[in-house]
Amino acid sequence: MRSLLLFLSSALFTGQAFGQGTWTTLNIPPSGRHDDVFFINDTVGWAAGGPAGTIRRTEDGGATWTLQYTAGQYLRSIEFIDAQHGYCGSLSGSLLRTVDGGATWTDVAPLINPQPPGICGLSAPTPTTIYGVGLWASPAYVVKSTDGGLSWSFINMSAQATALVDVHFISADTGFVTGTAAPAGNGGVILYTTDGGLSWQPKHFTGVISDIVWKIQRLDADHWYASVYSEPMNDDTRLLRSIDGGQTWSTLVAANSYTYVEVVGFMDTLRGWVGGGNLLYGTTDGGLTWALETVGNNYNRFFRLNDSLAYMSGTYIYKYSRDLATGTGTGPAVPEYHALNATPTVTDGPLIVDLRLDRSTIADLSVLRADGGLVRRLLHAHSALGEHRFSLDLAREAPGTYTVVLKTNEGLRYVKVVRR
């Protein structure tokens, strides 16, 4: 239904620049990262609490939030069809469904065969059609229901992608999914279908081995945007733009330095944002120039409701409005999850990698060359909290800079070491 709501809110779009507007931090209990936010109108919406495992509802545009559900799982995605019917995806194998506005939730994942390990993105283009995709850490699949969540089909996407993160359908049969290509050497990928997922066409490869196309946004029928999540070896901050309905894509560079990118969102063809972690870049000229803006931190999802109102999920939920009179500031900082350390940072070969996981999570720990090539994957599993130690000898590798990268449900950490 996100597709339908965005279509309706864009019906009067003119391509003109709107006022600068104001971001405010809403009065919602903080999470390490709220991974998703969804509004059905300018007052009623929901937030998926990420590592907090919470679903909260607002009926006053985000001024106050009511706790409806605590899952005990990492809640990644949320999508509503109307005020009563909605879905929430976890990273622990659950797909929750509500038919009473979020008062109660039922796990429908056991109806899917095989049952997916997680749902990173959701899209409901019609009242009875719902798509879900996963998983950021692989494998790649699409799940689909055409009867309002009563029954489901599973589409194995391993031939087209190694991982999928986001999905956006504009009708029951036509839409896009994003993630990492198969083979992964083709970089991030945007895939397109017009037959409900029976067949897929690649519309864009980033060509950078470590890339994931993370989020996709439909501004209007012609203008689409996508964020590019990459690794710390790549010294730039990128996003993708299409001006022909997603059929061709070009790259925009927001900064010539690395940013842990996840969120992307545009209010119109001139005013938009891209970023992640604690860095958010904004543009007022369609991406020709970019500047850092202070809004909050741990950004993940941008939700544009109409031409003057949008929300963004992060540690808190952030609200953008042209006429916003109230707000609570940026709020206190929230400690980040997990810790990563590598010693020594300058070595002839032997390397010790220490990892502290503060909660159970999907963890991918890898050592990468400067070109993004994999030296060794030290860990790739759903891992328990606690201390973990790994040893690696780089003696057979060429001298140079290597990056130890930890990717988890909660975000990315990295350490650079030098093989002398």
Number of C-alpha atoms within 10 A of each C-alpha: 26 24 21 18 17 20 19 13 17 20 12 11 15 10 10 10 15 15 13 13 12 16 23 22 24 23 17 20 15 18 22 21 29 32 30 30 27 26 28 17 15 14 12 15 22 27 29 30 33 25 25 19 18 20 25 20 25 18 16 12 17 23 16 14 20 12 16 15 17 15 16 12 20 27 33 29 30 28 28 27 24 14 15 12 17 25 25 29 29 25 25 18 17 23 27 21 25 19 17 12 18 23 13 12 19 13 15 18 23 13 14 16 12 13 15 24 17 27 31 25 29 29 29 29 23 18 16 15 21 26 26 31 30 30 23 26 22 18 17 25 24 22 23 23 18 18 12 18 21 11 13 19 15 17 15 14 19 16 10 23 27 24 27 35 26 27 27 25 27 21 16 18 14 15 23 22 31 31 34 31 30 18 13 21 17 18 23 30 28 31 24 23 18 17 12 18 21 9 11 18 14 17 15 22 21 23 14 17 20 24 24 30 30 31 27 28 24 24 24 21 15 12 17 23 24 27 29 31 25 26 25 23 20 17 13 16 22 22 28 20 21 17 16 12 15 22 16 14 21 12 15 17 15 25 16 11 13 16 26 23 28 26 29 29 27 25 22 23 22 17 19 19 24 29 29 23 21 16 18 25 20 23 20 20 13 18 18 11 14 19 12 15 14 12 21 26 24 28 30 26 26 29 24 27 22 22 21 16 19 21 26 28 26 30 31 30 29 26 24 21 18 15 12 13 8 11 15 10 14 17 16 10 12 14 9 16 18 19 14 18 17 20 14 15 15 16 16 15 17 14 20 15 19 15 19 16 18 14 14 16 21 19 22 19 23 18 23 22 17 14 13 20 13 15 16 14 13 19 15 16 13 16 16 15 14 12 12 14 12 13 13 14 13 20 14 8 14 12 14 12 17 25 22 23 22 22 19 23 22 22 19 19 20 20 17 18 19 16 20 14
